Amino acid sequence: MSLNLASFLEQAALVRPDKAALVLENMRMTYAEVATAAQRVANILRSKGIGRGDIVALMLPNTPHFPIVYYGILYAGAIALPMNPTLKYRDILYQLGESGAKGLFIWKDCAPEAYRIISQLPECRLLAVVEPKLEASTPEAGESFIALMASADPEFEMIPTRPDDTAVVIFTSSLGGKTYGAELSHFNLYSNAMAIREYVIRFDPEDVCLATLPLFHAFGQMTMMNVPFLAHSTVVLLPRFEPMHAFTLIAREQVTLLCVVPAMLHLMTTFKHESTFDLSSIHCVTTGGAALPKQTAIDFEKRFHISVVEGYGLTETSPVVSFNRIESNRLGSVGKPLWGTVLRIQREDGSFADPGEIGEVVLRGHYVMKGYLHAPEATARVMAGGWFHTGDLGYLDQDGYLFLTGLKKDIIIRAGLNIYPCEVEAVLEEHPAILEAAMVGLPDPVRGQEPKAFIVLKPGSNVTEKELAAFCRQELASYKCPRSFEFIDALPRNADGQIQKELLRTRHNAV
């Protein structure tokens, strides 16, 4: 049996070839045009000897290039590895090296980071530098995407893949904090898209979706690309969220479906402007990626008279596992499990909790990843007992609605993006002046949490906050960088030597 996620695009191009698939400002591409461009990408890969089972990375913003390259990789039977375009040298090198990627499509503005590492990756046969404009460039290393596309054949017969073949790898962190590549199969993603459309929101060809969530992220990738393409809807691309721009696009394009993180809802609700914004075309707003404050939902609905429904998922679960529905929305919860998911609350002793009792959220079903790439031990840990252990704490009420209460794992969620303190701490401790570092997340009304680093200096050393901020920007993606620093004499530890981060949070609040 063959199943390839790229059939979403191929079927849309066959059934509605002239339907607008992608919109970016004044540029429009039909489904036929997107499919042809994706087939050119598949032919580029074939010309480099890249095919079924090979991993190909893409570091692209929310422009038409992302879905074209993403589906082109899948057309070729290869595996897509979406990466955050803001990643720096060490993260790029790690993800490409760990995955053994055979190719990389990278946004021109990000290319200098790739130039630093490409010679260290002999397996990487293709470096395609993607230009923002339709003009071929002469990159310092690699090849021009525009030039490659111009010479590629526009026809390609999709390579058959099996349902259990890996379609996409997305790097995320396990319970231990180390970053691993979650392997998501064609069936994982196909069934998740079908369930969202059938049981959460009924996307249809008349719908217009505003894709402002980053498409490299599992949440945006599924809800604002895969599901709309399955439904033959139109996707309006917004590479960088800004309320005024979003309001303008919603009115101009008559957007019907909007998927955002809570920070975006807050910015829209509190945006002050003399103009009135016409959001009457929207029939539903969905949110996820971070906890939705009840007041944010209430204020948004009061101002715009549009329902907000919240859901929950993880990269390892393709990603959506539960969601509210408009007709049965329970504010404060993240809804009921989707069809195809069995979800339980587990006590510390491994038994299952009663309704209302808090424990770890564990689940199994159609959407759970195949495992972590090249990491069987980490996979075994997170799949202990046959259940995927999320590291999130919560409870189920009497009606089966899931309420999240906290995190079992050490993680900071800033505007829907996960930050793993252990990774940032390790980078900080590479600084010659730093003896130890610990980072915590502090509450923020807009972004949910903001990272703060506590620093212990080596005897006789000195460094300023400004210098540390510059060091972090050089070594880390911008969203991972601490927003503030505090120098202390020693980190608080318990009898086992573990850092007591709750005391650091208390220390901050007391200042």
N, C-alpha and C positions, 0 to 999 in steps of 0.2 A: 504494500500500500504506500502510495506517495502522498506527502503533505508538505507543502512549502508555503511559508507565510507570505511570500511575494505574490501568491495568488490573489491576495486582497487587491493589489494594484492591477494585476493582469486582468482580473474579472471586471473591475471598474472600467478599464480601458476598452474592454470588449463590449460591455453593456451600455456605457455612457462615455464614448470617446470624446465628445465635444463638451462635456460637463467640466466646469472650472474645478480643478483639484486644489491648486495652490494659488494664494494671492499674497503678494508682498508689495506694499505701496501701490504703484500703478502697473505692476507686472502681474500678468495672469498666465497660468499654465493649465491646459486641459489634462484630463487623465491620459489621453493618448500621447500627449507630449511628454508627460512625466514618465510613462512606461517606456517610450522610445529612448529617453535620456538614460533611464535605469539600465536598459539593455546595452547601451553604449558602454556604461560602466562595467557591465558583466564581460563585454568583449575586451575592454582594457585589461581586466584581470586575467582573462584567458590568454591574452598575448604575453603576459608576464609569467605564465605557467602556474597561475593561482586558480584553484578550483575547489571542488567539494571537500569539505572538512578543514580547509585552511582558514586561519583567522585573519581578518582585515580590520584595522582600526579606522575610526573616523573622529576627528576633532573639529566639529563644525557648529556654528551657531544656528539659530532658527531661521534659516534661509532655505530656498528650494533645494540647495545642494544636499541638505541633510537627508530628506526622504529619497532623493534620487540616488545618492550613494548607498544608503542603507538598503533599499530594495534591490539595487544593482548587485550588491554583495550577495544577497539572498538568491537572486536570479541565478548567480553563478554556482550555487550550492555551497558557497563559503559561509563563514560565521562572522557576523558583525560584532565589533567591539566598540561601542560608543564611549567616547571619553570627553570629559569636561574641557572645553577650550581654554580655560584659565589655568590648567595644570602647568606646573613648572618642571624643570629638568628631571628631578629625582623621581617624581610620580610618573612622568612619561616613560622614562627609562625602565622603571619597575614594571609597569603594566605591559609595555611592549615586550620586554625581555621575559617576563613570567609567562605570558601567553604564547610566545613564539610567533608573534604576528608576522605575516608575510608581506603586508602592505599597510600604508598609512595615508589617508586623505586628510590633509591639515589645512585649516584656514590660513591665508597668507599672513595675517597679522600675528599668528601664533608660530609661524614657521621657524623663526630664529631659535626657539627652544629645541625644535627637531633637528636643526642643522648641527647642534652641539652633540647629538647622540647617535645620529644615523650610522656613523662609521663603527659604532660599537655593537651594531645589530646586523650581523652578516645575513641572517635569515630574512631580513626585510628587503624584498626585491623591488618594492615600489614605494616611492615617496612622491605623492601627487600634491602639489601646492595649489590650493583652490583660491582663485582670484574672486574678489567681490564683484568685479565688472566683467563684461564679456570681451575682455582683451587679454590675449596671451601674454605672459610675463617670462622673464628669464631668471628663474630662482637660483639662489646660491648653491643649492643642492636639490636633487630630485628633478621632477619634470612639471611643466605647466599643465594644470587640469584642463584648461580651455584647449590647449594644443592636443592633448590626449583625446579629448572628446571629439574634436574636429576630425581626427583621423580614424576614429573607431566606427565599426559597422553598426548601423542602427537596429539590426535584427539579431535576436538571440533566443534560442529555445531554452526555456527554463529547465535547469537541471533538477531531476526528481530527487527529493529527499524523503527520508522516512519520518514518521511522526516523532520518534524518539531522538532523531538527530539534533544536535545542538544548533540553534539558530542564532542566538545572541549570547554574548558574555558581557556581564557588567560587573566591574570591580566594586566591592563593598566590604565591610568589615564584619567578621563573625563575632561571637560572644567574647572571644579573647582579645578583640581589638585589632588583630592583624588583618590587612586587606587581602581579600581573595576574590577571584573571578567567579561569579555565580553563573553556572551554565543553565540557560533556559532553552528548552526544546521548542521545536515548531509546534508541537501539541500543547505545551504549556501556554505559549503566547496565543495560539489560535483559539483555544478553549476559553482563556481569560477574556479575550476580546468578544467572543460570542456571548459569554455570560454577562458582561457589562452591558452589551447592547440589549440583551433579552430581559435581564432582571434588574437593571439599575435605571438606565435612560434609553429610550427607544430612538436612537439615532436613525435618521432617514436621509434620502438624497436631497431633501429640501433644507436640511440643517446647514448652518454656517458656524464653524467653530473657531474661536480665537485661541491660537497656540502661542501663549506667552510663557507657559511653563517650559523649561529647557527640555528639548527633545532628547538630549543625551541622558536625561534622568528617566528611570523606568516609569514613573507616574505620568510625565508629560508624553513620553514615547507611546504609551498604551492609549491613554484617554484622548489625546489630541492629535494622534497620527494613525495608529493601527486601527482603532475603532472607527474613526471617520472614513478611512479608506475602505474598510469592510462595508460601511453603509453607503459609500459613494457620496459622502458629504463634501462640502468645501471647507478647506482649512486656510484661515487667514493667519499669516505669520507675523508675530511681533517679537523681534529679536531681543529687545530690552524693555522690560515693563516700566511704564511711566503712566500715571493715571490719565493725564490729559490726552496722551496719544491713544491709550486704550479706549477712552470714552469716544474719541473721534472715529476710530475704526469701527467700534460697535455700531454707531449710528450710520456711518457711511455704508458699511457692508451688511447691515441688518443681521448682526450676529445673533444666533439663537441659543448657542450653548457655550458656556464659559467654565473653564476648569482652572482653579487658582490655588495658591497656598494662602493660609490665613493672613499673612503679612500683606498680601496684595488686597485682600478684602478690607483690611484696616485702612490702607492708603486710599482706597477708593471712597470709603465711607467718610473719612475725615478731610477729603480734598476740598479746599475752599476755592471757589471761582464764581464770578458773576454770571456765567452762562448756566443754563439748565441743560442737562444731558439726557438725551433720549435713549433709554435702555429698554424701551417697551418691546423690542423684538426678542429679548432674552426670555426663555421660558424656564430655564433652570441654571443655577450656579452650583457646581460641585467643588469640594475642597478636600484636601488631604495633605500628607507630607509632614504635618506638624499638628499639634493640638489646636483645635478651634475654640478660643474663648467664647463662652455663651454670649457675652455682651457684644462681641464683634458681630456675631450672627444676627442678634436682635437689632443692633443699630443699622446694619446693612439692609435688612428686610424692611425696617421702618423708613429708611431714606429712599430706597429704590423699589419697594413693593415686589421684590423677587425672592423666591424661596432659596435657601442655601441648604444643601445636603452634604453631610460629611461622611467620608469613608476612611478605610485603613488598609494598609498593605506594606509590603517590604520588597526590596529588590529580589530576594530569593523566592518570592511568591508571584512573580510575573506581571504586575505586582499586587493586584487588588484581591483582598480576601473577604472584606465586608463593606457594606455601604447602606446608608439610609436611602429611602425612596421618598419622593415628594408626597405621595399619598399616605405614607406612614412614617414620617420623619420624627425621630425622638431626639430632641435637642440635648446635647451633652454626650450622646452616644456616637459610636462610629458605625451604627447599624447592625444588621444581621449578616451572618456569613453568606457569601455567594453560593449558588448552586455549584456543586463540585468540591466544596470545602467542608471538612469536619473540624470544628474548632472546640477546644476545651480549655479550662483553667486548671492548671496543675499545681498541687501543693509541693512543698519541699521534699516530702517523702515519696513523690511520684504518683500519689493518688489524685483523683480529680475532685475539685472543689464543688461545693453546693452553690446554688444561685445566690448572688450577693457577696460571696466570699472571694477575697482578693488572692490571686496567685499569678503564676507566669502563663501567658498566652501561648498555647501550643496548638499545632494544626497539622493536618495532612490532607491530601487530595490532588486534584488535577493540576494545580498551579505551582506546586512545590518544585523547586529546581531539581535538576539531575544531581547536582552536587557542586562543590567548589573545584575549579579547574586545577588539576595536578596536586590536590590536597585531600587525600582520602581520610587522613586522621582528623582534620578539621571538619570534614563532612560528617564523619561518624559522631563527633562530639555534638554537633548541632542537630543531628538526626537521632539522638539517643532514644531508644525505646520505640523507634518507628515514627516518632512525632518530630516535626520541625519546631525547635525551641526559638522563639522570637526574641527573647530577652526583654520583652515588654510585660509590664504588670497590669492587671485589670480584673474585671469580673463580668459575669453574665447576669442580667436580671431575670426575673421569672418568665419573661416573654422571649428570652434569647437574644436581647440586644447587648452588644459588647460596649463596655465602658472602660477606657484606659485610665490608669491611675498613676503610672510612673514607669521608670526604667530600671531593669535589673542590671543592664550593662552600662558601662561608663561611656556616655555619648552626649553630645550637645547638638541640638537641632536648631539651626539658624535659618529662618525663612525657608524651611522645607529641605534644606541641605544638611546632611549628616556630617558632623565633625567628630573625629575620634581623638580625645585628648592625648592618649598615649603616643600617637603619631607626632603631634605638634610638640609635645614635651621632649621627645627624642631629638627633634630638630633643634629646639632651643638649647638642649644640653650639649650640642655640638659647638655652640659659641664658646670661644676660649675663656670668656669671663664668667661663665655660668657653671655652678656646681650642681644644682638641682633646679627642676622646674615642675610645677603642677598647674594644670589648667582646669577651670570650672566654668559652667554655664550659669550666667546670671539672668534673671527675668528681664524681658524687654517687651514693652507693650506693642511694638510694631513687628519685630522679627521673632518673637517668642523667647529666644535666648541670645545673649551675646557672650563670647568667650573672653575670660579674663585669666591672665597668667600670673602666678606668684613665683618669684624668682629668688633663689639663694645664690649669692655670688661667691666665687672662690676667694679665699683670704688675699687681701691686697689688690683685688681686681675692681674695676669700675666700668660701668657702661650706662648710658642714658636710655630712657624709654624710647626716645626718638631713634636712637641707633638700633635698638632691638626691633622696633617696628619696621625699619628699613631692611634689617636682616631677614625678618620673616617674609616680607614681600618678595625678597629675592629668592627664597627657598620654597615658599608655599603658595598654593593657589590663594587668591585674595580672600575668599570666603572662610578659609581656615585660620587666617591670621588673628591673633588676640586683638581685641579692641582696646584693651588697657593692660597695664602691668603694675605689679606692686612688689617692691623689694622687701623681703623679710629675712630674719636671722636664721630660721630653721623651719622646715615643713612639719606640721603636727603629725605624729604617727601613733598608732595603737601598739599594744604589747607585741603583736606579730610583725611590727615594722611597716605595716601598710599605711599609706598616707590617708589621713582623715579629711576628705574633701568637704564634708559637711561643716567642719570647723572653719575651713577657709571661706565657705559661703557665709557663715555666721560672722566671721571677722569682717568681711566686706560690708555686710548689712549694719554692723555696729559702727562703722566709720562715718 
